[in-house]
């Protein structure tokens, strides 16, 4: 079955790097996504990575994928207070369901 | 502004009421989705529509009834709900059924409280 797991909480100081981790079980996952949810708002797509890639960098964001271990991480460099939010990992399989399976979300708290 | 709007943003209803949630997208997308986000569970997919046809019903109780009159609008009709149905209901759309770069864009959600 499909399962996506994340740690619930991460606290960092402003200016440090944040690393949010995610594990998934579906080996047929083709694309993996990171979404951000700020209080009172819907989900905003941050970045995605195709399963044949190991790494993707987009400005302050770096996504690392270890397909063998089914482990995905999101690194945020120079974390700012505006990065405080809940971050969701999501995946979609090659076949089967037509929508994303989400993790439970990691709440990132950035302290000044 | 993501191009996906939801109304109302907040809704309080009794267990015997009937209400509807509305979602509208101005992105020209062909697929629309309802998700439920509660405090104790990850985001749960409820319904998927593609070109106004329901393609997935994820074992949702019949007290939730979706309607997709055209590719820009999606409704969720609610009747005789239970307090455990209190949650944030999120609508999303994508160009085609989700996958690859056809990812989903989310609305801000409707915060539903059932008394």
Contacts between the chains, C-beta under 8 A, distances in Angstrom:
chain1	res1	chain2	res2	distance
A	4	B	42	7.3
A	30	B	99	6.9
A	30	B	100	7.0
A	31	B	99	6.7
A	31	B	100	5.5
A	31	B	101	8.0
A	31	B	103	7.8
A	33	B	103	6.3
A	35	B	106	7.8
A	40	B	108	7.2
A	41	B	108	5.5
A	41	B	109	7.7
A	42	B	2	6.9
A	42	B	4	7.3
A	42	B	6	7.9
A	42	B	90	5.7
A	42	B	92	7.9
A	42	B	106	3.7
A	42	B	107	5.1
A	42	B	108	4.6
A	42	B	109	5.3
A	43	B	43	8.0
A	43	B	90	7.0
A	43	B	92	7.8
A	43	B	106	4.2
A	44	B	2	7.3
A	44	B	106	7.3
A	45	B	103	5.5
A	45	B	104	7.6
A	45	B	105	7.2
A	48	B	101	7.5
A	48	B	103	6.3
A	50	B	100	7.5
A	88	B	43	7.0
A	92	B	98	5.9
A	92	B	99	5.4
A	97	B	45	7.4
A	97	B	56	6.7
A	98	B	31	7.6
A	98	B	48	5.2
A	98	B	50	7.5
A	98	B	55	6.0
A	98	B	56	5.8
A	98	B	97	4.4
A	98	B	98	6.1
A	98	B	99	7.6
A	99	B	33	5.6
A	99	B	45	4.8
A	99	B	48	5.5
A	99	B	56	7.0
A	99	B	97	7.8
A	99	B	98	5.2
A	99	B	104	7.3
A	100	B	43	7.9
A	100	B	45	7.5
A	100	B	98	6.0
A	100	B	104	6.4
A	101	B	45	7.8
A	102	B	42	5.0
A	102	B	43	4.0
A	103	B	42	6.0
A	104	B	41	7.6
A	104	B	42	4.4
A	105	B	42	7.2
